[in-house]
């Protein structure tokens, strides 16, 4: 249940509360958390979601209580992009995920994670592609070649978007 036919015809109104639900690669629920719908371009749904979890040091990006995430979910492409800001509005970086296209039902945004994450920074050319070993260990390349192609396409699309400075990688402040 991850195709665009699940997207309700009515996306959340800007300023309305939303629930964001992350599904693991196997489709089980990983987490759900609150956000507020924000304005975005057609083909996307977006939310502002404060980081309410404990400090989480990934080694390449640190999420801290008080961080503010602007989260952009593609309704048509296999990806999402989270812009991570400090509490005072400084952009720390983008945490992007390869996913099935997201969908919305009753002000709930669903995204189905597909292993690969891509990290980029506002002041560096460095781009990190994560979890390739986890993807390989899952055996998807042989078990589901179509899904594997979707994941590869999502990774390449994110890398292209970053290199070309495409939306939502153009978002560099909380006011945008």
C-alpha positions in Angstrom: 0.0 0.0 0.0 2.5 2.6 -1.1 1.3 3.9 -4.4 0.0 7.3 -5.3 -3.6 6.1 -5.5 -3.4 6.2 -1.7 -2.8 9.9 -1.6 -6.0 11.6 -0.6 -7.3 14.3 -2.9 -7.0 16.8 -0.1 -3.5 17.5 1.3 -3.2 19.0 4.7 -3.9 22.7 4.9 -0.9 24.9 5.7 -0.8 25.4 9.4 -2.8 22.3 10.3 -1.5 19.6 12.6 -0.3 16.4 10.8 1.0 13.1 12.0 4.1 11.7 10.2 4.5 7.9 10.1 7.8 6.3 9.1 7.5 2.7 7.9 10.5 0.3 8.0 11.6 -1.4 4.8 9.4 -4.4 5.8 6.4 -2.1 6.1 6.1 -2.2 9.9 5.7 1.1 11.7 9.0 2.5 13.0 7.8 5.8 14.5 5.0 8.4 14.4 5.4 12.0 15.5 3.6 15.3 15.2 4.2 18.2 12.8 2.6 21.2 11.2 1.8 21.3 7.5 3.9 23.9 5.7 3.7 25.4 2.2 5.5 23.5 -0.6 5.6 23.0 -4.3 3.1 20.8 -6.2 4.0 17.1 -6.0 5.2 17.4 -2.4 3.7 17.5 1.0 5.7 19.2 3.8 5.8 19.6 7.5 7.7 21.4 10.2 8.5 18.9 13.0 10.6 19.8 16.1 13.1 17.1 17.2 11.6 15.9 20.5 13.8 12.9 20.9 17.0 12.6 22.9 20.3 13.9 21.5 21.2 11.6 18.6 24.8 11.7 17.3 25.1 9.9 14.0 28.8 10.8 13.6 28.1 12.9 10.5 25.1 14.9 11.8 23.8 15.5 15.4 20.1 15.8 16.1 19.4 17.7 19.3 16.3 18.5 21.3 15.1 21.9 20.0 16.3 21.2 16.4 13.6 22.1 13.8 13.1 19.9 10.8 11.4 21.0 7.6 10.4 17.7 6.1 9.6 17.4 2.4 7.9 14.2 1.1 7.6 13.5 -2.6 4.2 12.2 -3.7 5.6 10.9 -7.0 9.3 10.2 -6.6 11.0 7.6 -4.3 12.5 10.1 -1.9 12.1 12.6 0.9 14.3 15.4 2.2 14.6 16.7 5.8 16.3 20.0 6.3 17.7 20.1 9.9 18.0 23.5 11.6 19.3 24.4 15.1 16.8 26.0 17.5 18.0 29.4 16.4 17.6 28.7 12.7 21.0 27.7 11.5 20.9 25.0 8.8 23.0 22.0 9.8 22.3 19.8 6.8 19.9 17.7 4.8 19.0 14.1 5.7 17.4 12.5 2.7 15.9 9.0 2.4 15.1 6.8 -0.5 11.5 5.7 -0.1 8.4 4.6 -1.8 6.5 7.8 -2.9 4.8 9.2 0.2 1.1 9.3 0.6 -1.4 11.2 2.8 -4.5 9.9 4.5 -6.6 12.0 7.0 -3.7 14.5 7.7 -1.3 11.7 8.2 1.8 11.6 6.0 3.2 8.1 5.4 6.7 7.3 4.2 8.1 3.9 3.6 11.9 3.8 4.1 14.0 1.8 1.6 17.4 1.5 3.3 19.5 4.2 1.5 20.0 7.6 3.1 21.9 10.5 1.6 23.4 13.3 3.8 24.5 16.7 2.5 25.7 19.9 4.1 25.1 23.6 3.3 28.9 24.5 3.5 30.6 21.4 2.2 30.7 19.5 -1.1 30.7 16.2 0.9 27.8 13.9 0.3 27.4 10.7 2.2 25.5 7.7 0.9 24.6 5.4 3.8 23.3 1.9 4.3 24.4 0.4 1.0 25.7 -2.6 3.0 22.3 -3.1 4.7 20.6 -2.9 1.3 23.0 -5.6 -0.1 22.5 -7.8 2.9 18.7 -7.6 2.4 19.1 -9.4 -0.9 16.7 -7.2 -2.7 18.7 -7.0 -5.9 17.9 -10.6 -6.7 14.6 -11.1 -4.7 12.9 -8.0 -6.2 14.8 -6.5 -9.1 12.0 -3.9 -9.7 12.3 -2.7 -6.1 16.0 -2.6 -6.3 15.8 -0.4 -9.5 13.4 1.9 -7.6 16.0 2.3 -4.8 18.8 2.8 -7.2 16.8 5.5 -9.1 15.9 7.2 -5.8 19.5 7.3 -4.8 20.6 8.7 -8.2 17.8 11.3 -8.2 18.8 12.5 -4.7 22.4 12.9 -5.8 21.4 14.8 -8.9 19.1 17.1 -6.9 21.9 17.9 -4.5 24.4 18.5 -7.3 22.0 20.8 -9.1 20.7 22.5 -6.0 17.2 21.5 -6.8 14.2 22.0 -4.5 14.0 21.3 -1.6 17.8 21.6 -1.3 17.3 25.3 -2.0 15.7 25.7 1.5 18.4 27.3 3.6 16.3 29.1 6.2 13.2 28.5 8.3 11.6 31.4 6.6 11.7 29.9 3.1 
